[in-house]
Amino acid sequence: MIKLISQNKKAYHDYSIEDSLEAGMVLLGTEVKSLREGKVNLKDSYVIIKDNEAFLLNCHISPYSHGNVTNHDPLRTRKLLLHKKQIMRLKGLLVQKGYSLIPLKIYFKDSYAKIEIGIAKGKKLYEKREKIKQRDVQREIEKAIRRDKN
């Protein structure tokens, strides 16, 4: 059973997602409790690969409301759990110009917190405008079809 916690909608607007994969996260107890409350922000976060390990940066998980002195730092760097082959593949893709690793969503799969990482290429401004135009045209067509049915 999958329970969605947070989704990075801005990533789909700013990047074209080429591929995605699932990774586990190394979390502290208070972070898991905050995730269960849904207090996470993926907006400006990204993934880097350093020393053949993947890390999630700038992901804001709010401190747990009933925590004490041992509460976690909201913006701490979190290690991602991936197989070595997956890390090497991602490392190869990041060498290519224009690719980045962007977290798309965080969710609970059974009792484990998982993150979906997207291999993304940044969109240009004109590509974003073109996408908005296509969406508006599609809406107009659907409105016209609905009007004709009535």
Contacts in CASP RR format, 6 or more apart in sequence:
PFRMAT RR
TARGET T0000
AUTHOR 0000-0000-0000
METHOD contacts of the structure
MODEL  1
MIKLISQNKKAYHDYSIEDSLEAGMVLLGTEVKSLREGKVNLKDSYVIIK
DNEAFLLNCHISPYSHGNVTNHDPLRTRKLLLHKKQIMRLKGLLVQKGYS
LIPLKIYFKDSYAKIEIGIAKGKKLYEKREKIKQRDVQREIEKAIRRDKN
1 109 0 8 1.000
1 110 0 8 1.000
2 107 0 8 1.000
2 108 0 8 1.000
2 109 0 8 1.000
3 107 0 8 1.000
3 108 0 8 1.000
4 105 0 8 1.000
4 107 0 8 1.000
5 35 0 8 1.000
5 38 0 8 1.000
5 40 0 8 1.000
5 105 0 8 1.000
5 106 0 8 1.000
5 107 0 8 1.000
5 108 0 8 1.000
5 113 0 8 1.000
6 38 0 8 1.000
6 40 0 8 1.000
6 41 0 8 1.000
6 42 0 8 1.000
6 105 0 8 1.000
6 106 0 8 1.000
7 42 0 8 1.000
7 104 0 8 1.000
7 105 0 8 1.000
8 42 0 8 1.000
8 43 0 8 1.000
8 45 0 8 1.000
8 102 0 8 1.000
8 103 0 8 1.000
8 104 0 8 1.000
8 105 0 8 1.000
10 43 0 8 1.000
11 17 0 8 1.000
11 42 0 8 1.000
11 102 0 8 1.000
11 103 0 8 1.000
11 104 0 8 1.000
11 118 0 8 1.000
11 120 0 8 1.000
12 104 0 8 1.000
13 123 0 8 1.000
13 128 0 8 1.000
14 122 0 8 1.000
14 123 0 8 1.000
14 128 0 8 1.000
15 100 0 8 1.000
15 102 0 8 1.000
15 120 0 8 1.000
15 121 0 8 1.000
15 122 0 8 1.000
15 123 0 8 1.000
16 120 0 8 1.000
16 121 0 8 1.000
16 122 0 8 1.000
16 123 0 8 1.000
16 127 0 8 1.000
17 102 0 8 1.000
17 104 0 8 1.000
17 118 0 8 1.000
17 119 0 8 1.000
17 120 0 8 1.000
18 99 0 8 1.000
18 118 0 8 1.000
18 119 0 8 1.000
18 120 0 8 1.000
18 121 0 8 1.000
19 118 0 8 1.000
19 119 0 8 1.000
20 104 0 8 1.000
20 116 0 8 1.000
20 117 0 8 1.000
20 118 0 8 1.000
20 119 0 8 1.000
21 82 0 8 1.000
21 86 0 8 1.000
21 116 0 8 1.000
21 117 0 8 1.000
21 118 0 8 1.000
21 119 0 8 1.000
22 109 0 8 1.000
22 114 0 8 1.000
22 115 0 8 1.000
22 116 0 8 1.000
22 117 0 8 1.000
23 54 0 8 1.000
23 80 0 8 1.000
23 81 0 8 1.000
23 82 0 8 1.000
23 86 0 8 1.000
23 114 0 8 1.000
23 115 0 8 1.000
23 116 0 8 1.000
23 117 0 8 1.000
24 80 0 8 1.000
24 81 0 8 1.000
24 82 0 8 1.000
24 112 0 8 1.000
24 113 0 8 1.000
24 114 0 8 1.000
24 115 0 8 1.000
25 56 0 8 1.000
25 78 0 8 1.000
25 79 0 8 1.000
25 80 0 8 1.000
25 81 0 8 1.000
25 106 0 8 1.000
25 113 0 8 1.000
25 114 0 8 1.000
25 115 0 8 1.000
26 78 0 8 1.000
26 79 0 8 1.000
26 80 0 8 1.000
26 81 0 8 1.000
27 35 0 8 1.000
27 78 0 8 1.000
27 113 0 8 1.000
28 72 0 8 1.000
29 72 0 8 1.000
30 63 0 8 1.000
30 64 0 8 1.000
30 67 0 8 1.000
30 70 0 8 1.000
30 71 0 8 1.000
30 72 0 8 1.000
31 61 0 8 1.000
31 64 0 8 1.000
31 72 0 8 1.000
31 78 0 8 1.000
32 113 0 8 1.000
33 64 0 8 1.000
33 66 0 8 1.000
34 40 0 8 1.000
34 61 0 8 1.000
34 62 0 8 1.000
34 63 0 8 1.000
34 64 0 8 1.000
34 65 0 8 1.000
35 61 0 8 1.000
35 106 0 8 1.000
35 108 0 8 1.000
35 113 0 8 1.000
36 108 0 8 1.000
37 64 0 8 1.000
37 65 0 8 1.000
39 61 0 8 1.000
39 62 0 8 1.000
40 59 0 8 1.000
40 60 0 8 1.000
40 61 0 8 1.000
40 62 0 8 1.000
40 106 0 8 1.000
41 59 0 8 1.000
41 60 0 8 1.000
42 59 0 8 1.000
42 103 0 8 1.000
42 104 0 8 1.000
42 105 0 8 1.000
42 106 0 8 1.000
44 58 0 8 1.000
45 56 0 8 1.000
45 57 0 8 1.000
45 58 0 8 1.000
45 59 0 8 1.000
45 60 0 8 1.000
45 102 0 8 1.000
45 103 0 8 1.000
46 56 0 8 1.000
46 57 0 8 1.000
46 58 0 8 1.000
46 100 0 8 1.000
46 101 0 8 1.000
46 102 0 8 1.000
46 103 0 8 1.000
47 54 0 8 1.000
47 55 0 8 1.000
47 56 0 8 1.000
47 57 0 8 1.000
47 80 0 8 1.000
47 101 0 8 1.000
47 102 0 8 1.000
47 103 0 8 1.000
47 117 0 8 1.000
48 54 0 8 1.000
48 55 0 8 1.000
48 57 0 8 1.000
48 101 0 8 1.000
49 55 0 8 1.000
49 87 0 8 1.000
49 90 0 8 1.000
49 91 0 8 1.000
49 94 0 8 1.000
49 101 0 8 1.000
52 84 0 8 1.000
52 87 0 8 1.000
52 88 0 8 1.000
52 91 0 8 1.000
53 79 0 8 1.000
53 80 0 8 1.000
53 87 0 8 1.000
54 79 0 8 1.000
54 80 0 8 1.000
54 82 0 8 1.000
54 87 0 8 1.000
54 90 0 8 1.000
54 101 0 8 1.000
54 117 0 8 1.000
55 77 0 8 1.000
55 78 0 8 1.000
55 79 0 8 1.000
55 80 0 8 1.000
56 77 0 8 1.000
56 78 0 8 1.000
56 79 0 8 1.000
56 80 0 8 1.000
56 103 0 8 1.000
56 115 0 8 1.000
57 77 0 8 1.000
58 75 0 8 1.000
59 75 0 8 1.000
59 78 0 8 1.000
59 103 0 8 1.000
60 74 0 8 1.000
60 75 0 8 1.000
61 72 0 8 1.000
61 74 0 8 1.000
62 74 0 8 1.000
63 71 0 8 1.000
63 72 0 8 1.000
63 74 0 8 1.000
64 71 0 8 1.000
64 72 0 8 1.000
80 115 0 8 1.000
80 117 0 8 1.000
82 90 0 8 1.000
90 101 0 8 1.000
90 119 0 8 1.000
93 99 0 8 1.000
93 119 0 8 1.000
94 100 0 8 1.000
94 101 0 8 1.000
98 121 0 8 1.000
98 122 0 8 1.000
99 119 0 8 1.000
99 120 0 8 1.000
99 121 0 8 1.000
100 119 0 8 1.000
100 120 0 8 1.000
100 121 0 8 1.000
100 122 0 8 1.000
101 117 0 8 1.000
101 118 0 8 1.000
101 119 0 8 1.000
101 120 0 8 1.000
102 117 0 8 1.000
102 118 0 8 1.000
102 120 0 8 1.000
103 115 0 8 1.000
103 116 0 8 1.000
103 117 0 8 1.000
103 118 0 8 1.000
104 116 0 8 1.000
104 117 0 8 1.000
104 118 0 8 1.000
105 115 0 8 1.000
105 116 0 8 1.000
106 113 0 8 1.000
106 114 0 8 1.000
106 115 0 8 1.000
106 116 0 8 1.000
107 113 0 8 1.000
107 114 0 8 1.000
107 116 0 8 1.000
108 114 0 8 1.000
123 131 0 8 1.000
END
